[in-house]
Amino acid sequence: MGIGALNCIRCGHTHHAHDIHTDSSDSLLKVGKCLVPGCECGQYVDKIETIDEDLL
């Protein structure tokens, strides 16, 4: 199963719009700053979804 379009919770742009060539990223996907012109987001922030205990 591949990774779909995941959006940064900080700027809302997809992970594809962020720099994937960084080793200093805290992201699980290892992507850094947003490359969309005018966006000042310096770090991709993963979306953390709450798991409903009823689904477990």
C-alpha beads as a LAMMPS data file, in Angstrom:
LAMMPS data file: protein, C-alpha beads

56 atoms
55 bonds

1 atom types
1 bond types

-500.0 500.0 xlo xhi
-500.0 500.0 ylo yhi
-500.0 500.0 zlo zhi

Masses

1 110.0

Atoms # bond

1 1 1 0.000 0.000 0.000
2 1 1 1.463 3.354 -1.038
3 1 1 1.330 6.690 0.735
4 1 1 -1.427 8.966 -0.544
5 1 1 -1.408 12.741 -0.438
6 1 1 -0.810 13.651 3.191
7 1 1 -1.169 17.280 4.173
8 1 1 1.014 19.180 6.607
9 1 1 -1.004 20.247 9.633
10 1 1 1.017 23.466 9.857
11 1 1 0.608 24.860 6.321
12 1 1 -1.911 22.492 4.715
13 1 1 0.221 21.686 1.667
14 1 1 0.783 18.056 0.702
15 1 1 3.966 16.239 1.676
16 1 1 4.860 16.280 -2.041
17 1 1 5.183 20.091 -1.787
18 1 1 7.844 19.762 0.919
19 1 1 11.585 19.169 0.538
20 1 1 12.166 15.415 0.544
21 1 1 15.935 15.786 0.445
22 1 1 16.558 16.494 4.113
23 1 1 18.077 14.390 6.859
24 1 1 17.180 16.745 9.708
25 1 1 13.435 16.253 9.510
26 1 1 11.374 15.237 12.533
27 1 1 8.644 14.013 10.193
28 1 1 7.918 10.302 9.908
29 1 1 8.131 10.796 6.131
30 1 1 11.479 12.622 6.471
31 1 1 10.364 15.764 4.630
32 1 1 11.338 19.279 5.586
33 1 1 10.399 22.800 4.562
34 1 1 7.566 23.647 2.191
35 1 1 8.658 24.534 -1.345
36 1 1 5.427 26.342 -2.330
37 1 1 6.358 29.934 -3.220
38 1 1 5.371 32.291 -0.418
39 1 1 4.883 29.544 2.180
40 1 1 7.103 30.012 5.214
41 1 1 6.522 26.568 6.743
42 1 1 9.977 25.332 7.735
43 1 1 9.081 21.772 8.663
44 1 1 6.467 19.299 7.490
45 1 1 4.277 18.264 10.418
46 1 1 2.671 14.836 10.250
47 1 1 -1.046 14.512 10.854
48 1 1 -1.582 12.414 13.952
49 1 1 -5.006 10.849 13.960
50 1 1 -6.653 9.675 17.140
51 1 1 -7.493 5.993 17.037
52 1 1 -10.995 5.272 18.220
53 1 1 -10.848 2.548 20.862
54 1 1 -14.028 1.017 19.405
55 1 1 -12.103 0.146 16.234
56 1 1 -9.431 -1.820 18.078

Bonds

1 1 1 2
2 1 2 3
3 1 3 4
4 1 4 5
5 1 5 6
6 1 6 7
7 1 7 8
8 1 8 9
9 1 9 10
10 1 10 11
11 1 11 12
12 1 12 13
13 1 13 14
14 1 14 15
15 1 15 16
16 1 16 17
17 1 17 18
18 1 18 19
19 1 19 20
20 1 20 21
21 1 21 22
22 1 22 23
23 1 23 24
24 1 24 25
25 1 25 26
26 1 26 27
27 1 27 28
28 1 28 29
29 1 29 30
30 1 30 31
31 1 31 32
32 1 32 33
33 1 33 34
34 1 34 35
35 1 35 36
36 1 36 37
37 1 37 38
38 1 38 39
39 1 39 40
40 1 40 41
41 1 41 42
42 1 42 43
43 1 43 44
44 1 44 45
45 1 45 46
46 1 46 47
47 1 47 48
48 1 48 49
49 1 49 50
50 1 50 51
51 1 51 52
52 1 52 53
53 1 53 54
54 1 54 55
55 1 55 56
